[in-house]
Amino acid sequence: MIILPKRATIIEVGPRDGLQNEKSFIPTEIKKMFIEELKNAGIMEMELTSFVSPKWVPQMADAGEIVSNGLDVKIRNIVLAPNRKGVERILETECKAVAVFVGASNQFNQQNINKTTKESMTELIPIIQELKAKEYFVRACISTAFYCPYEGKIDPSETFKLCLEFVEAGVDELSVADTIGMAVPNEVYYLFSQLKASFPNTLITAHFHDTRKLALSNIFAALQAGIDRFDTSAGGLGGCPFAPGASGNVATEDVVYMLERMGISTGIDLNLLLKAIDIVRPHLSRKIESAYFRLNTLAE
């Protein structure tokens, strides 16, 4: 008998991970409206933006304004920082939830932030400990947890060891990502079962890209492994500038539709979610291709 959760938490990553790969700069006011409408739809945890160098990710050049405008005490407002400089910028704001990230693959990590995985962890561990001493919520994002565009398949034991390092450093959450969308359900079930059993006091979140249209199948496998937290992006927006071939994140609306039909509550209003997507849609470089949006579009 399959035992599934009665409720699942959606962490909306559209404003950060979803928009970061857009070629044209999305107007800051549109981003603000997008974020506000996502909140209205019932999103309770969201990646707002990231404090990264605009030279490398121009879309995030307005991060300071987004943070000063977008914080809401009723939800968990998450801001990503790749290094100490980014964290120091967060400390100057009222944001109390920080996301750090590292690639399980050395080559991916070097392409992304010009450091090996070990070098990144050497830098991140004291930062995490300092943040926890200041009572921040810390989310650790593990990229290329299953496959890497440069190294191929990642041994699950390597991803597990990296997660263990983060847990021992004191993080509150592990977001484990299939960055290039190559994982299949049995691989997902195996890794998340191990993580769930080994780290019962740590929030564990699954992050899937839909490159090969396996994201929903992988979410079902993760549910079977006991996972009830999922990173998703409204409209299926996203991709990674440092992961060739990676498509967008799994669409929030498709995940919510599937979960609700399965009797798993998300607390998210699909009609309001479509309104949020419709705000940002005219400013995107590509069409919204999620199944739920296409079948229920508010666009003319």
N, C-alpha and C positions, 0 to 999 in steps of 0.2 A: 504494500500500500504506500502510495506517495503522499507524504505529509508536506503541504505547502503553507506558507505564512498567510495569515488573514489580512495583513496590512504590509505594504511596501513603501519605502521612502524613495522619492525621486529627488536627485540632486541635479538641478538644472545648470548645465555648463554652457548654454548657448551664448550668453553675453561675453564670455571669455574664450573658451575653447572653440565655440561655434563661429565667432566672428574673426578670430585672429588670422585666419587664412584668406579672408576676403581681400581681393586685389585693390578695390577702391575703398577709400576711407568712408566709413559710415558716420554721418553727422552725429555729433555728441547728443544733441537733443533727441534724435531718433533712438539712440541707445538707451537714454533715460526713460523714454516712453515704453520701449520694449521691456525693460526691467520692471517697470511699474505694472504693466499689464500681466507679466508673468506672475508677479506677486498676487494680483487680483485673481488669477486663475487658481491659486491655492498652493503655489510653490513655497515651501518652507525652508529650503536650503538651496543656495545659489552661488556659483562662481561669478562674481561681478565683473572682474577685470584682472589684469596682472601688472605688477610694477616691474616691467622689463624695459630694456633699452629700446626707444623708438627706432633706433637705427636698424635693429634686428626684427622688431615686430611693430611696424608703423601704426597698425590698427589700435594699439594700446597706448598711443601718445597722450590720450586724454584720461588716463587712468586716475589721476589725482582728482579731476572734476567728477568722474563717475563715482568714486568712493565718497567724496564729500556730499554728493547728492543722493546716493543709493542706499545708504545704511538704513536699516529698519530693525528696531529692537524686537519685533515680532518674529523675525526669521534669522537663520544663520547666514550671515553675509561673509563669503569667503573671497579672499584676495590672494592670488598666487604671486610668489616671489622666488626667483631662481637662485638668489645668492644673498649675502649679508647686506649688500647695498639696497636690494629690494625690500628686505625685512626692515631695515632702518626707516625706509619711507613709510612702511605700514605702521611702525611704532609711532609715527608722527600723526596718525589718524586715530579715529575712534573705533576702527575695525578691530574685532577681537578674535577673528578666525583666519588663520594663515595656511595656505597650501604651499608645500615645497615639493620638488619633484626630482627624480633621478631615473635614468634608464637602466634596466637590467642588463642591457647590451652596452659594452664599452664603446663600440664604434658609434652607436646611436648617440650615446652621451657626449662623445667628443664632437660629433657633428652639431649637436644641439647647444652645448655650453662649453665646448673646448676643454673638457676635463674627462678623465676616466671615471668609471663608476666609483672606484675606491677613493679617488681624489674628491669627488663630490660628497661622499659620505663623511670623509674626514672633515670637510667644511661644515656639513649640515648638522652633524650630531651635537656639537656645542651650541649651535643656533637653536635647535629644537629644545635642548635643555634650558636655555635661557628663556625661551618663549613660555615653556611650561612653568618655570619659576615665576613668571609674570601672569600666570593663569590664562594664557591664550589657548584656544582650541587649535590643535595642529593636525592637519591632514597631509599625509604623505602619498604622493602620486607616483606609482611605479609604472613607467612607460616600457613598451616592448616586453611585457611580462611573458608572452607566449612566443612571439616571432619578431625578428628584427629585419628591416630591409637590407641590411649590410651583412649580418652574421647568420641569418636563417633561424632555425628553431633554437629557442632558448631552453636549456635544461630546467625543468621545474624546480630542481634542488637549488639552482642559482637564484631564481625568483624567491623561493622560500627563505633562503639565507639573507637576502636583502630585506625582506619583510621583517625577519627576526631582528635585524639590526635596528630597524625603525621602531619596532615595538619596545626593544630594550632601551632605546633613547627616550621613550615616553610618549610617542604620538598617540592621538586619540583615534585616528582613522587611517586605514590603508585603502587607497583607491587603486585597484589592480587593473591595468589596461591592456587590451588587445589592440595595440596602436595601429597596426596595419590590417586588421580584420582578417587574420588567417586562422585563428583558433577554431576548433570544431568542438561540439558539445562534450565528447568524452574527455578531451583535454581540460575543458573548463570545469567539468564536474570533479576531476581528479585534483586539480590545484586548489579550487575553492573549498573542497571537503577537507583538505589538509590544513588550509589556513583557518577555517572555521573551528576545527577541532583543536588546533594548537594555540589559538589566540582568542579565547572566549570573552575576554574583557576588552577587546579592541573592536571598534566598528569596522566592518569589512564591506567594501563597496566594489561592485563590478562595473567596469567601463569598457564598452564595446563600440567598435567602429563597424559600419555595415558594408564594407568593401565588397564582400562576396555574398551579401544577403543572408548571412548566418547569425546576425546579431540577436534576433528574437529567439532563435533556437538556442543560442548560447545563454540567453537570459533564463530560459526555461531550465536549462541544465544547472545554472547557478542557483535558481530557486530550489531545485531538488537537493543541492548541496547545503541548503540552509541560509543562503544569502537573501536578504530582504532590502538591500540598498543598491540603487542603480544610478550611475551618471548617465544623463541623456541630454540631448540638445534639441530645442524646439525647431521644427522644420528639418531636422536631420542635418543641420549646418555643421561645418567643421572640416577637419583635416589637420594635417601637421606639416608645417613648412620644412621640417627636417626629416620627414618620413615619406620618401617618394612612393606614390601609388596609394597612399592612405586616403580613403574617402571620408565623408562626414561621419559624425557620431550617429548612433542609433537615434531615431526621431522620438522625442518625448511623447508626441501624440500617438504614435504607433504602440509604444510601450504601455502607456496609460490605457489605451483601448484594450490591448491584450489582457493586461492584469485585471482590469475591471470586469471584463467578460469572464475571467476565470474565478471571479468572486474575491479577488484580492484588492482591498481598498487602497487608493492612493490619495484621496482628498483633493484631487485636481479636476477642475471643470474643463471639459474638452472644448466647449464652445468658446470660453474665454481664452483658452490656449490658442485656438485658431485666430482670435482677434489679435493676440500678441504677435503671432507670426505675420499676420497681414500688415502690421505696422512696419516691420523691417523688410518685408519682401520686395518692395519697389527699389530698394537700395542695394540689393544683392547682385552679384555677378553671375549667378546661376539660378535656375528654377528650383522651387521646392518640389522634391520628388517623393516625399513620404506618402505612403498609401492612404493614410487617414486624411491628410490634407487634400490630396487629389480628389478623393471621393466626397469630401464635405467642405470644399473650399468656399470661403467667403468672398473670394475675388470674383470679379465680373467675368 
